[in-house]
Amino acid sequence: MHRAGRLSLLQAAALGALQGPTELLPVSSSGHLVLVPALLRWDYVDLEPELRKSFEVALHAGTALALVVGLRREVAEVVRELGRRRIARHLLELVPAGAAAFLLERPIEQRLGSPRSAAASQAIGAALLALADRRAERRSHADARPLDGLLIGIAQAGALAPGISRNGATLTAARLLGFERRAASRLSRHAALAIIVAASCLKGFRLARRGLPAEIAGPFAAGLVASFASTLASSRLVRLMDSASSYAPFCAYRLGLAGVAVVVLRRPRVSA
């Protein structure tokens, strides 16, 4: 018999706290939102899909707001430096992910949203990032062109699959294009911020129109607040990524998480 899922205040706050650091590092926040509840055997994994997706939107909204606040100086700097070529690049970063989300988000969630799929995506994303990070560093942020934005945007579209990692995919693309790690981190961050803000606004509007069941409103609010706070508290991770000399530790972590998930998820789930 199908189990009815639930989301407690404590679980919502814990997932919100997890959202901040996993969004800022190339380890896939969406993959963690799938894998952690499954590994802990929470009933969250049986929550009605639309409610679960709406909760994840609330977490991303908290992250988006915290990033705008925490990176306000950098955002202001980007706005001041906008020119025709940079605007074209940012639009080309945004369009592929937006189009893919509009056309493919539902099929991807249905086919690749399971814990086992998320574990496989973690391993694949880690391997690709590790390979890309072997590329020589020869380009700075100032060298970025509209074509680079398009390729980074296409990579970001691939992160619709939980476990691939938006940050990881864009870092992979930027390193394959020969950008130095500091430049790759900056390009990845700017591409991600635009799509997170846009998606949060659009999906938040849809959620407001549809409304939430009264019993789930509290956990949603707890998750949003925890996500905002954890993202702000983790803002130093941005500088860590900018100064990273290798992405190997993140790749190793992702492979380790995928391995643990494969072993644990083989065990049958005990019904309450």
Buried (B, 14 or more C-beta within 10 A) or exposed (E): EEEEBBBBEEBBBBBBBBBBBBBBBBBBBBBBBBBBBBBEEBBBBBBEEEBBBBBBBBBBBBBBBBBEEBBEEBBEEBEEEEEEEBEBBBBBBBBBBBEBBEEBEEEBBEEBBBBBBBBBBBBBBBBBBBEBBEBEBEBEBEEBBBEBBBBBBBBBBBBBBBBBBBBBBBBBBBBBBBBBBBBBBBBBBBBBBBBBBBBBEBBBEEBEEEEBEEEBEBBBBBBBBBBBBBBBBBBEBBEEBBEBEEBEEBBEBBBEBBEEBBEBBEEEEEEE
